[in-house]
């Protein structure tokens, strides 16, 4: 699945852009969304949309043998997922309109649709800060991005979901990049102080920094919700930013550290919440990580094509939360074996003009490197929230 060019700008720290840098006259924004209208939602259960896209996977073993795992949506999901997508809009205005373009459809199909095997998926459209605005900011042009608008929209969408759809069900909050930043504000302002926080199974805030006090699991950005440290823990937060283990964050990286004194960026590894290194259940795009990264080469030495949108490569990828040189991040290792016919590399580094931007790490595949783990963990946590915990997750 191909995301559009410009994804290398996915997570500029929008909420830290100085207001003085935003001096251009504001373009007329799209009208405030009415989330009571189903057209304001990118994904809702019971209809054909981006979150019902084909999720079939080709599983490629180390010896090159293949099989196809057909995806099945859950017929009667017992919990919900509320997903906020990252910065993908190519609209020409600083904040996007409420019409889903190919980029919004593609990212929801890539990041959210797989959760439909376990939960009902709700994904609101919102007037996000666009790639157009971020490009202007990076090149020093004045830009009138409205940083409050995405938070207001997602707050309104959340309130509509609670009034119309929740009915006391447990819900997993899922975000990536700008989506995580927006959800972080919504949780702190509208969910944590409210009794509805008891319905939060977990918050998966990926590809953005979540501040916690050094050595502690609660405090910082959230006052009540701790980090998740056990598979059967709920009302908790999962967060990480990913880098290759052999290419850690350089000093100028915006990921893996926070400015607040005494605080660090949270890192919780879905494959090993208690800590340590673990093989991940990665589910990767068959063609790579989109136009913001290098294209993926052949998956096996025989150059056979992959006919599904996604690929699994069992035992190829492992990950571990690392604290090093002032950064806290998910260190991703590719366990390649030159003696076997399967690829020894994966793509996902952000690149611009063919140059890898090491300060971005593996931002484009923050979710894919742990996708299977995230989905299974959501289901495991939901069962614990309902009081019917599963057996220990398979490793």
N, C-alpha and C positions, 0 to 999 in steps of 0.2 A: 504494500500500500504506500503510495507516494505522497508525502507531505510537501507542501509548496516551498519554494526557495524563500530563504529568510528565517528559517527556524533556528538559525544560529543566534537569534536575538531573543529566544524564548523567555528568559528570566532576568532581564535587566531589573535591578531592584527598584521597581516602580515607585514604591512608597517612600523612597529616599531621594527621588529627583527633586532638587530645590525648586520651590515655586517660582523663584526669580528666573529660572530657565524656561518658564512657560509663558512668555510674553506675547506670543502671537495671538491675534484675535481668534476667539473660539468659533469654530464652524457650528452651524446649527445642529444640535444633537438630535439623534433619533428620539421620537417620543418615548416616554417611560413605558416599559412593557406592562401588559396586563396578563399576569400569569394564570388567571382564570381561563384564558384562551389557550387551548392546546398548541396553537401555532407558535406560542412563545417558548416552547420546549423543544430542544434538540432531540431528546429521547423521553418517551413515556412508555409504560408497560401497555401491552395489548395492541400495539400497532406496529407497522413496518416502518422502520426509520434507521438512523445510523447505528443504533445499538442492537439491531437485528441483522447486521452485516455478517457475512460468512466468516466463521472463526475456525474452520478446519485447519489442522496442523499436520505437517509431515514430520514424523519422528525419525531422526537419523542417528543410528547407533555409531559407536566408535569404529566398528568394523565396516561401516558403510551401508548396512542393511537398513531398509526403510519400511515404514508403515504409515498409513494415514489414519489419524484419529478424528472421527467426525464429531463436530460440536453439537451439543444438545442443550437448549435452554431449559431451565427448570420449569416443569409444568405448573407447579403451585409453590412459588417461593415463599419462605416463612419470614423473610426480613427484606429490608429495602437498602438500596445504595443511592446516594445523592452525590452526583459527580459534577465538578466544575473544571472545565478544560483550560489548557494553558494558552499562552499568547500565540495565536495562529492567524488572526484576521488580517487579510490584505486589503481591507476597505481603505479608501483614500483619506478618510477622516481620522482625527486623533482617537476618537472612540468609535467602536463599530456600530453598525446598524443591527437590527434584530432579524436579519435574513441569513439563514445558514448557507454559507458558500461551500465549495468543495473542501476547503481546508478544515472547517469545523466538522463536516461530515467524516472526513478521513481520520481526524484525531480521536473523535468519539468511537469510531469503529476500532481503532487501534488500542485505545486505553480503557474504554468503559464497557464495550460490548461483551467481553469475556465474562464479566461479573454476572451476566444474565444467566449463567449456568447455576447460580446460587441465589440471586436476589432480584427483586424488581428494580430496574434502573431508571432513575429520574435524572435528567441533565438539562438544566435551563439554559437557553440562550441568554446572553447578557452583553451589555454595551462595554466590552472590554477595551483596554488600551491596545491599540493596534500595532502591528509591525511597522506600519507607515510612520506612526508617531515615534516609535523607538528608533527607527533609522534616522529620523530628523534629529532626535536628541543626541544620538551618538555622533553625528556629524556637526554638532554645534548650532543647528538651526533652532530658532524659537518654535516652541510647540505648545499648543493649548490642550494638552491631555487633561482629562478630568479623572483624578485618582479616586474620588469619592463615588463616582457613578457605578463602577463595578460592584462595590460593596453594597450600595443601596439596592442595586438590582438583585443580587444574590440573597440579600436579606428579605426582599419582597418575595422572591421565588421560594425561599425556605418557609416563610409564613404561609404562602399559598399551599405548599406541600403539607404542612402541618394541619391546616384547616380542611383540606380536601381529601388527602390521601393517607395520612399516617395512621390514624385510628389506633394509636398506642403501640404500633409496631416498632421493633428495634431498627436502627438505621446506621449504616456505615457511611461516613463522609469521606469522599475521595477527591483529591485535587492534585494537580501537577503544575509547578512553576507559578505563573500568575494566578491560576486557580487555587493553589495552596495559599498564596499570600492573601487572596480575598477570603477564603474560608477561615484563615487564621483570625482575621478581624471579625468576621461574623460570629465565630465561636466565642471569642473573648467578650464581645459586646452584647450578643443576643442569645447565646446558648448556655454558656457557663453560668451566668447569673440566674438562669431560669430553671424551673423544675424539669423542663424538657431534656435537660442534660442526662437525666436517667435513661432516656431512650437512645442515647448515643452508644452504639456498640463499640465503635472505635472511629478515630479520625486518622485517615491515611494522607498525610500532608507531605508530598514527595517533591523533590527537586527545588526546595526552598528551605531557608534556614528557620528553624524553630529554636528560640532561645530557652535554655534551662540553666539553673545554677550549676556550676562545676561540681560534679560528684553527686548530684541529686536528680530526681526524676520529675519533680514538680516545682513550679515557680517560673519566673521569667514570663514568657508570652502567655502562659496559662496558669491560673491560680488554683484550679481544682483538678483538672485532668492531668494525670501523670503519664509518663512514657510507658508503653507496653513492654513488660519484661517476661511474661509467661504466655503460653498459647491460650490458656483458658481465662486470661484477664480481659476484662471489658471496661467500658468507660475510660478509655486510655488512648494514647496518641502514638502513631507510627510515623517516623520521619527520617529521611536520610537524603544525602546528595552523593552521587557516585563518581568515582575516579578509577582509572586503571591503577592496580597496585604498584605497577612499575612506572607510573607517571602521576605522582601525588600532586596536590594543589600547589601551584607556584605562589609566591608571596602576594601577587596581585589578584588572586582569585576572589571572586565575590561569594563563592560557595564554601561552606564548612566552617565559617567563623562569624561571630556577631560582634557588634561594636560595644555592647553594654559591658561594663566592668564586672568581673566575676561570673560572667555567663559564657556558655559554650553552645555550639550548634548541636542539636539533638542528633543522635544516630542510633537507630534501632533496626537490626537486620531481620527482616521477616522470616528468613530461613533459619535463624538462630537467635531468638529474642533474648535468651539468657546470656548471649555473648559467644565469642569464639568464631572460628571459620567453619563454613558449611557450604556444601554444594547447593546451588540454587536450581529452581525449576524455571529456567529462563524460557520465554516464548518470544521469539524474535521475528521481525518482518522478513519474509522470504527474500525480498529485494533489497533489504538494508534498512537504514534509519531515516530515509527521506533525503531531499535535496540539500539539506544543511550538512550532510556528511558524505563520505566517499561511498560509491556503490559497493554492494556486496558481490564478491566473486563467487566462484562455484563452491557449493557446499561439500562436494565430494570430488575426488580426483578423476572420476569418470565423466565429469561435467554433465551428468544427468540433470535436467531441469526439475525444479520444484513446482508442482501444480497447485499448491494450496497457498493462501495468503501468509501463512505463518509456519515457522520451523521450531522444533525442539531438538536440542543436542544434549542428551543426557550425560551428565558428569563433566561436561566441557567447562562450565563456569562455576566458580566458587566466589564467596564474598565474606568480608569480615569488617566490622566497625573498627576503625583505627583512629587513635588520637596522636597526632604527630605534628611538630613544628607549628603549634598554635591552631591546627585545623582538626576537625572531627568529621569523618566522612566514611562512606562505604567503599572499601578497597576491593575492586573486582579483579579476579585472576582468571585468565583463560588457560585451561589445563591442556594445551595442545600436545599432540604426540605425532611427530613427523613420520613415524613408522606406520600410522594407520591412514586409511583413505579419506577420513573426514577432515574438514577444514581445521586449521590451527588458529584461525583469526576470526574476529568479529568486527564489524564496523559500529560506529556510534559516536566517535569523536566529532565534536563540532569543528567544521572547517570553513574557511573563507578564502576563496581564490586558490584552493588547493593547499592552504596552510592550516595545520591543526592549531586550534586555539586551546592551549592546554589549560588555561584558567577556567574553561567551561567543563572540563572532565567529560564524563559520559552522559551529559545532560539529556541528550536525545533518546537515550535508552534507560533512563532512571527506572521506569516502570518495567519495560521488557526483561531486564536482567533478573527480575524477581516476580514476574507476572503470575506464574503458577502458584508461587508461595503466597502472594497477596490474596488471590482468590480463595485459596484453601484456608488461609488464616481468617479471612472475613467470615467464612462459613463456620469455622471452629469457634471463633469468638461469639458469633450469633447464637450458636447452640448453648454456650456457657451463659450468655445473657438470658436465654429462655429458661435456664435451669435444667437443661438436658445435655450436659457436656459430652462431646465426642471422646473417643479414645485418643491417645497421643497421636499427633500428626506424623505421617511417614516422613523419614528423612532420606 
